[in-house]
Amino acid sequence: MSNIERTISIAYLRTQLQNFSRSILLLILVAVAGWSIVVLELHQVDLSGGIDGLSFLFGAAIPPEMSVLRVGVRGLLETLYIAYLGTLFGVLLSIPISLLASRNLFPRHLNLLARWILAGLRVLPSILWAVIFVILIGTGPAAGVFAITLYTAGFVGKLEYESFEGLDNEPMEAVSALGATRLQVLRFVVIPQAINALISQSMFMFEYNIRHAAAIGIVGAGGIGYYIMAYLNFHQFDRVVVLLALIFGVVIVVDELSYHMRSFFLGDTRTSLSG
């Protein structure tokens, strides 16, 4: 057998092995999904009462009580303030920690410490952070801001250090060779290279936090969720549906504004496929 034939045979075997491995992985994923359904007893869920439940909710929520709009707008504005401040403070807190967590920028012992901090911040969802701060400082929007800040720092910090590690090392090495300090490399090379990703991640986090800021009010951390929980406790579903509609509308608007802001900072993100 010639060298060319041997090379072709090896390449063919490698391709077959990869295809076989993908098939095995797919079977494992399907098997785990099936096993999870059995363990969670999803196949035994009784949905026969669902229609009656939907009929009850529809009857209780329709027509909506529009007099709650003033309260809803006030709570919604508070939710937006909480989400904005929590996102801003969280992103500012995450940047230095994520820089320390980047293996291409700092020694390993600092990487591990920074990554443990970020993992610790995101191990709890924002609603549990809100419970903790409500216990520590009492109910109100301050607890919501602190909760969103810490969760944002942990969540977006991971995205940031992965962006930093994906940067081209040559510009950093060239600037370092000219005698620049580590701080100068970070300020004039690393951050400018990663700024597009940082802006995109921050905007995504703001959208994400609006939903969470609405939810954490349920545990007393301020915002529109506080009013939703109060009305739910009294089964005033005609008021709840108005507040939920307000949240839905704001999420749609913010999503559209976020797209235009990303286009402003990062350029037009549309392709020829989108028309």
GISUL-V273033 format. One record per pair of residues at least 24 apart in sequence whose ideal C-beta (glycine too) atoms are under 10 Angstrom apart, sorted by the first residue. I is the first residue (numbers start at 1). J is the second residue. D is the distance in whole Angstrom. If there is no record, write none. Layout:
BEGIN
I J D
I J D
END
This chain:
BEGIN
56 237 9
57 237 6
57 240 10
57 241 9
58 237 9
58 241 10
59 237 9
59 238 10
60 235 7
60 236 9
60 237 4
60 238 7
60 240 9
60 241 9
61 236 9
61 237 4
61 238 5
61 239 9
61 240 7
61 241 4
61 242 9
61 244 9
62 237 9
62 238 7
62 241 8
63 238 7
63 241 9
64 237 9
64 238 5
64 239 8
64 240 9
64 241 5
64 242 5
64 243 10
64 244 10
64 245 8
65 231 9
65 236 7
65 237 9
65 238 4
65 239 5
65 240 9
65 241 8
65 242 6
66 238 9
66 239 9
66 242 6
67 238 10
67 239 8
67 242 9
68 227 8
68 231 8
68 236 8
68 238 8
68 239 4
68 240 9
68 241 10
68 242 5
68 243 7
68 246 9
69 239 10
69 242 6
69 243 9
69 245 10
69 246 8
71 224 9
71 227 6
71 230 10
71 231 9
71 239 8
71 242 9
71 243 8
72 224 6
72 227 7
72 228 9
72 231 10
72 239 8
72 240 10
72 242 6
72 243 5
72 244 9
72 245 9
72 246 5
72 247 9
73 224 9
73 243 10
73 246 7
74 224 8
74 227 9
75 214 9
75 217 7
75 222 8
75 223 6
75 224 3
75 225 8
75 226 7
75 227 5
75 228 8
75 243 7
75 246 8
75 247 10
76 210 10
76 213 10
76 214 8
76 223 8
76 224 5
76 227 9
76 243 8
76 246 5
76 247 7
76 249 9
76 250 6
77 223 9
77 224 9
77 250 10
78 140 10
78 141 6
78 144 8
78 213 9
78 217 8
78 222 6
78 223 5
78 224 7
78 225 10
78 226 9
78 227 10
79 141 9
79 144 8
79 209 9
79 210 7
79 211 9
79 212 10
79 213 5
79 214 5
79 215 10
79 216 9
79 217 7
79 222 8
79 223 4
79 224 5
79 225 7
79 226 9
79 246 9
79 247 8
79 250 8
80 206 10
80 209 10
80 210 7
80 213 8
80 214 10
80 223 9
80 224 9
80 250 7
80 254 9
81 141 7
81 144 9
81 145 8
81 213 9
81 222 9
81 223 8
82 130 10
82 141 5
82 142 9
82 143 9
82 144 4
82 145 5
82 146 10
82 147 9
82 148 6
82 149 10
82 209 8
82 210 9
82 212 9
82 213 4
82 214 9
82 216 8
82 217 8
82 221 8
82 222 6
82 223 5
82 224 10
82 225 10
83 144 9
83 145 9
83 148 6
83 152 9
83 205 9
83 206 6
83 207 9
83 208 9
83 209 4
83 210 5
83 211 9
83 212 8
83 213 4
83 214 8
83 216 10
83 223 8
83 250 10
83 254 9
84 145 9
84 148 9
84 206 7
84 209 8
84 210 9
84 213 9
85 141 9
85 142 10
85 144 9
85 145 5
85 146 10
85 148 8
85 149 8
85 209 10
85 213 10
86 126 8
86 129 10
86 141 10
86 144 7
86 145 5
86 146 8
86 147 7
86 148 3
86 149 5
86 150 9
86 151 8
86 152 6
86 153 10
86 205 9
86 206 9
86 209 6
86 210 10
86 212 9
86 213 7
86 216 9
87 145 10
87 148 7
87 149 8
87 152 6
87 156 8
87 202 7
87 203 9
87 204 10
87 205 5
87 206 5
87 207 9
87 208 9
87 209 5
87 210 9
87 213 9
88 145 10
88 148 10
88 149 9
88 152 9
88 202 8
88 205 10
88 206 9
89 145 7
89 146 9
89 148 8
89 149 4
89 150 9
89 152 8
89 153 8
90 121 9
90 126 10
90 145 10
90 146 10
90 148 7
90 149 5
90 150 7
90 151 7
90 152 3
90 153 4
90 154 8
90 155 8
90 156 7
90 157 9
90 202 9
90 205 7
90 206 10
90 209 8
91 149 9
91 152 7
91 153 8
91 156 6
91 157 9
91 160 9
91 198 8
91 199 10
91 201 8
91 202 5
91 205 7
91 206 9
92 149 9
92 152 10
92 153 9
92 202 10
93 121 9
93 149 7
93 150 8
93 152 8
93 153 4
93 154 9
93 156 9
93 157 8
94 118 7
94 121 9
94 149 10
94 152 7
94 153 4
94 154 8
94 155 8
94 156 5
94 157 4
94 158 9
94 159 9
94 160 6
94 161 9
94 198 10
94 201 9
94 202 9
94 205 9
95 153 9
95 156 9
95 157 8
95 160 7
95 161 10
95 164 10
95 186 10
95 191 8
95 194 10
95 198 8
96 157 9
96 186 9
97 121 9
97 153 7
97 154 9
97 157 5
97 160 9
97 161 8
98 153 9
98 156 8
98 157 4
98 158 8
98 159 8
98 160 4
98 161 4
98 162 9
98 163 8
98 164 7
98 165 10
98 194 10
98 198 9
99 157 10
99 160 8
99 161 7
99 164 7
99 182 10
99 186 6
99 190 7
99 191 9
99 194 10
100 157 10
100 161 8
101 157 7
101 158 8
101 160 8
101 161 4
101 162 9
101 164 8
101 165 9
102 160 8
102 161 5
102 162 9
102 163 9
102 164 4
102 165 5
102 166 10
102 167 9
102 186 10
102 190 8
102 194 10
103 161 8
103 164 9
103 165 6
104 161 10
104 164 7
104 165 5
104 166 9
104 167 7
104 169 6
104 172 8
104 190 9
105 161 9
105 164 6
105 165 8
105 167 9
105 169 10
105 172 8
105 182 8
105 185 8
105 186 7
105 190 7
106 164 10
106 182 8
106 186 10
111 161 8
111 165 10
114 157 8
114 161 8
115 157 9
115 158 8
115 161 8
117 153 9
117 154 8
117 157 8
118 153 7
118 154 5
118 155 8
118 156 9
118 157 4
118 158 6
118 160 9
118 161 8
119 154 7
119 157 9
119 158 8
120 150 9
120 154 7
121 149 9
121 150 5
121 151 7
121 152 9
121 153 5
121 154 3
121 155 8
121 157 7
121 158 10
122 150 9
122 151 6
122 152 9
122 153 8
122 154 3
122 155 5
122 156 9
122 157 8
122 158 7
123 151 10
123 154 8
124 150 8
124 151 7
124 154 9
125 151 7
125 155 10
125 212 8
125 215 9
125 216 9
126 150 8
126 151 4
126 152 8
126 154 10
126 155 9
126 208 9
126 209 8
126 211 10
126 212 5
126 213 8
126 215 8
126 216 6
126 221 9
127 151 9
127 212 7
127 215 6
127 216 5
127 217 10
127 218 7
127 219 6
127 221 8
127 225 9
128 216 9
128 219 9
129 154 10
129 212 10
129 216 8
129 219 10
129 221 9
130 212 9
130 213 9
130 215 9
130 216 4
130 217 8
130 218 9
130 219 5
130 220 8
130 221 4
130 222 9
130 223 10
130 225 9
131 216 9
131 218 10
131 219 5
131 220 8
131 221 8
132 219 10
133 216 9
133 219 9
133 220 10
133 221 7
134 216 9
134 219 6
134 220 5
134 221 6
134 222 10
135 219 10
135 220 10
138 220 8
139 217 10
139 219 8
139 220 4
139 221 7
139 222 7
139 226 8
140 220 8
140 221 7
140 222 5
140 223 10
140 226 9
141 213 9
141 216 10
141 217 9
141 221 7
141 222 3
141 223 7
141 226 9
142 221 8
142 222 8
143 216 8
143 217 10
143 219 8
143 220 7
143 221 4
143 222 7
144 209 10
144 212 9
144 213 6
144 214 10
144 215 10
144 216 5
144 217 7
144 219 9
144 220 9
144 221 4
144 222 5
144 223 6
144 225 9
144 226 9
145 213 9
145 216 10
145 221 8
145 222 8
146 221 9
147 209 10
147 212 8
147 213 9
147 216 6
147 219 9
147 221 6
147 222 10
148 205 9
148 208 10
148 209 5
148 210 10
148 212 7
148 213 6
148 216 7
148 221 9
149 209 10
151 205 9
151 208 10
151 209 8
151 212 7
151 216 10
152 202 9
152 205 6
152 206 9
152 208 8
152 209 6
152 212 9
153 205 10
155 201 9
155 204 10
155 205 7
155 208 8
155 209 9
156 198 9
156 201 5
156 202 7
156 204 8
156 205 5
156 208 9
156 209 10
157 201 10
158 201 10
159 197 8
159 198 9
159 200 9
159 201 5
159 202 10
159 204 9
159 205 9
160 194 8
160 197 8
160 198 7
160 201 7
160 202 10
161 194 10
162 197 9
162 201 10
163 190 10
163 193 9
163 194 5
163 195 10
163 196 9
163 197 4
163 198 7
163 200 9
163 201 8
164 190 6
164 191 9
164 193 9
164 194 6
164 197 9
164 198 10
166 193 10
166 194 9
166 197 8
167 193 5
167 194 6
167 197 9
168 193 7
195 265 8
195 266 9
196 262 9
196 265 7
196 266 5
196 267 9
197 266 9
198 265 10
199 261 8
199 262 7
199 264 10
199 265 5
199 266 7
200 258 9
200 261 10
200 262 6
200 265 8
200 266 7
200 269 9
202 258 10
202 261 10
202 265 10
203 254 9
203 257 9
203 258 5
203 259 9
203 261 6
203 262 6
203 265 8
203 266 10
204 258 8
204 262 9
206 254 7
206 257 10
206 258 7
206 261 9
207 251 7
207 254 6
207 255 6
207 257 9
207 258 6
210 247 8
210 250 7
210 251 6
210 254 6
210 255 9
211 247 8
211 250 10
211 251 7
211 254 10
213 247 10
214 243 9
214 244 9
214 246 9
214 247 5
214 250 9
214 251 9
215 247 10
223 247 10
224 250 9
END
